[in-house]
Amino acid sequence: MADKNILHMLTPHKHVSPFDVNMALDAGYDAVLPYEKVELGDIGDLVQDIIFSRPPNVGVRSAVFFGGDDAVLALDMIDAARKALVPPFGCNIMADPAGSFTTAAAMVACVERTLKNKKQKALKDVTIAVFGATGVVGYCAAVIAALEGAKVKIVGYSGLERVEARAREMKERFGADVEAVDGSSDEKNTAIVKEVEVILSAAKAGVQVLGADQLKAATRLLVAADVNAVPPLGLDGIDVMADEEPIPGTDALGIGALAVGPMKSKTEYGLLKRMIEAKEPQVLDFRDAFQLARTLVS
């Protein structure tokens, strides 16, 4: 009897994500098992139950997936899972809370593609403003871009306190240098975008971050991407279907949520498939998602 590919899907919430369940089954898992209301302190015992149930040579056929909606908690759960492994027993480990790791990876990869192909620029050569950087998608996008060498500003809609804490955390955890900036008023946001070449909008769904006049004032702007598909859109003038479309009144190109979305799905599918096909256990987070996404968009 062939060893089955089993995915144990853990979340701190009431339900696991049906989106992730569908993705995993479509990628080829034989079984996807939900574990709900899981706390960080539960991870060690659960992971050891998983790895000790199968001989070491079959460990790669087991996988743990962390969901939820908190990027930092998901990363802490990955760390707890790694610490619980007892070589030679092992398993695959992956996180994608609220789809944020793969969404952030896809957004930055699409922007990188557009910079390279349409503007003859690399990520490391540009200044980026990230709106919604205290949320899961914006947080990961800011770290990815900073690790690629971009000059990243994370914008605090309620002032500096929260984004300064996030900036310190990004530096301590990933070695990512980002600048916290105050975006608590329209005037301050307009001043911020006048200084940057890329805008990444990952704010709360249904909240407009920048209006058309503010984007027109961003005279250095090359590319802007918005992952909000719920009206009003985060960036006024960028249609959800836009894929390198001109932004009215500017020389910049826009990327909408439904251009990022298919790439996000391909990235999550690809990471799940990678674990199924792996010969050795994998540990996958948003950095692995970005490396895959940038190959998919090219």
PEDA-V524450 format. One line per field, one symbol per residue. burial: 1 if it has 16 or more other C-alpha atoms within 10 Angstrom, else 0. A space follows every 10 residues. Layout:
burial = ???
This chain:
burial = 0000111111 1100011001 1011101010 0100110101 0011011101 1001010111 1111111111 1011101111 1101100011 1111111111 1111111111 1111100000 0110011111 1111111111 1111111011 1111111001 0011011101 0000011111 1110000011 0111111111 1111000111 0001111111 1111111110 0011111111 1111011101 0111111111 1011111111 1111110000 1111111111 01110110
